[in-house]
Amino acid sequence: MRCVHWRRVSPDLLREAREKPAVDHVDRVVQCQLSAHEDGDHFGLLSDTGSYGTALWLRWHGTDEAELVVLPDCPVAAPGPDGEGCCLFAGHAKQHTWEDALEEVSCTS
């Protein structure tokens, strides 16, 4: 299950993000993309950076000031020849995005 925390992107950070090369659209509000958690940092995806293997993220902790961070993509893929890649950043805590999807899909109704 994905984290339920959301964060509004300040006008200053929106402007800074849009000034980065290859970033053409940034949402004004982002949801933390990590698995459900209460403690620690939250990370909302803002945009790919245009550089292979990196993305622009908004990082915040509670009500503290948010900041822009460029992080390398998580290199882990689901098992199997057609394994879906993780949509988070390298070194993230808890589950990969494809593991969260498996939890949410019920084989029995």
RABELNOR-V424926 format. One record per pair of residues at least 12 apart in sequence whose C-alpha atoms are under 8 Angstrom apart, sorted by the first residue. I is the first residue (numbers start at 1). J is the second residue. Records with the same first field share a line. If there is no record, write none. Layout:
BEGIN
I->J, J
END
This chain:
BEGIN
1->35, 36, 100, 101, 103, 104
2->32, 33, 34, 35, 36, 100
3->31, 32, 33, 34, 35, 36, 37
4->31, 32, 36
5->31, 32, 42
6->29, 30, 31, 32, 44
7->29, 30, 31, 32, 44
8->28, 29, 30
9->27, 28, 29, 30, 58, 66
10->28
13->67, 68
14->26, 28
17->56, 68
20->49
21->49, 50
22->48, 49, 50
23->47, 48, 49, 50
25->47
26->46, 47
27->46
30->44, 45, 46
31->43, 44, 45
32->44, 45
33->45, 88
34->88, 92, 93, 94, 95, 97
35->94, 95, 97, 100
40->61
41->59, 60, 61, 62
42->59, 60, 61
43->57, 58, 59, 60
44->57, 58, 59
45->57, 58
46->58
49->70
53->72, 73
54->70, 71, 72, 73, 89
55->70, 71, 72, 73, 89
56->68, 69, 70, 71
57->69, 70, 71
71->89, 90
72->89, 90
73->87, 88, 89, 90
74->86, 87, 88, 89, 90, 91, 92
75->90
76->96
78->98, 99
84->98
85->98
86->98
END
